[in-house]
Amino acid sequence: MINFFKILFAALLVFMCYKVISTSLESNLFEQWDFLGSIPWMQATLWDFYANILIITLWMFYKEKSIILKISITILFVCLGSIATLAYVLVHLFKLKPGEGIKELLIKR
């Protein structure tokens, strides 16, 4: 099961990097922000994104010991979204020892 998640999350990470880079080359978010910010669904999407970031950040704060690391990873979560989240989870998936599973991924410090 863990190998499945490693492959899935790695594929999602590659796809999200591709999507963000290709979209950035095609369209400048900062030039279109006034228009995008006025769309109710874009506002709802941003609220949804930051609610998810809060949940993921609370889990990360539980797992990590170093305050510097906690702050750094939080900044990456906020700035890079799912790219940072996928990378963070992948790092922890690869740190699992043979025989460890989802339970250890979620609760092991």
C-alpha positions in Angstrom: 0.0 0.0 0.0 2.8 2.4 0.9 4.5 1.8 -2.5 1.1 2.7 -4.2 1.0 6.0 -2.3 4.7 6.8 -3.2 3.9 6.3 -6.9 0.6 8.2 -6.7 2.0 11.1 -4.8 5.1 11.3 -7.0 2.9 11.3 -10.2 0.7 14.0 -8.7 3.8 16.1 -7.8 5.1 15.9 -11.3 1.7 16.7 -12.7 1.2 19.7 -10.4 4.7 21.0 -11.2 3.8 20.7 -15.0 0.4 22.4 -14.5 1.8 25.3 -12.5 4.8 25.9 -14.8 2.7 25.6 -18.1 0.0 27.8 -16.7 2.5 30.4 -15.5 4.1 30.5 -19.0 0.7 31.0 -20.5 -0.9 33.5 -18.1 0.4 36.0 -15.5 -1.6 35.6 -12.3 -0.5 39.1 -11.0 -1.8 40.8 -14.2 -5.1 39.0 -13.9 -5.5 39.2 -10.1 -8.1 42.0 -10.0 -10.4 40.1 -12.4 -9.8 36.7 -10.8 -10.3 38.1 -7.3 -13.7 39.5 -8.2 -15.1 36.0 -9.2 -17.0 34.5 -6.3 -15.8 30.9 -7.1 -12.2 32.1 -7.0 -12.8 33.6 -3.6 -14.4 30.3 -2.4 -11.5 28.3 -3.9 -9.0 30.5 -1.9 -10.9 30.0 1.3 -11.0 26.3 0.6 -7.3 26.2 -0.1 -6.4 28.0 3.1 -8.7 25.8 5.2 -6.9 22.8 3.8 -3.5 24.4 4.5 -4.5 25.0 8.1 -5.4 21.3 8.6 -2.2 20.1 6.9 -0.1 22.6 8.9 -1.6 21.5 12.2 -0.7 17.9 11.3 2.8 19.0 10.3 3.2 20.9 13.6 2.4 17.7 15.4 4.9 15.7 13.5 7.9 18.1 13.4 9.9 19.2 16.5 12.0 22.1 15.2 10.2 25.5 15.3 12.4 26.7 12.4 11.3 23.7 10.3 7.7 24.2 11.2 7.8 27.9 10.1 9.7 27.1 6.9 7.3 24.3 5.9 4.3 26.4 6.7 5.6 29.1 4.3 6.2 26.5 1.6 2.6 25.1 2.1 1.1 28.6 1.7 3.3 29.6 -1.2 3.4 26.4 -3.2 0.2 24.6 -2.1 -0.2 21.0 -3.2 3.4 21.0 -4.6 4.8 21.5 -1.1 2.2 19.2 0.5 3.0 16.4 -1.9 6.7 16.8 -1.4 6.3 16.8 2.4 4.2 13.7 2.4 6.6 11.9 -0.1 9.6 12.7 2.2 7.8 11.1 5.1 6.6 8.1 3.0 10.2 7.4 2.0 11.3 7.7 5.6 9.0 4.8 6.7 10.8 1.6 7.6 9.8 -1.7 6.1 6.6 -2.9 7.7 5.4 0.6 8.7 2.2 1.9 7.2 -0.3 4.7 7.1 -0.7 4.7 10.9 3.0 5.4 11.3 2.9 8.0 8.5 0.2 9.9 10.3 1.1 9.7 13.9 4.8 8.8 14.2 7.0 11.8 15.2 
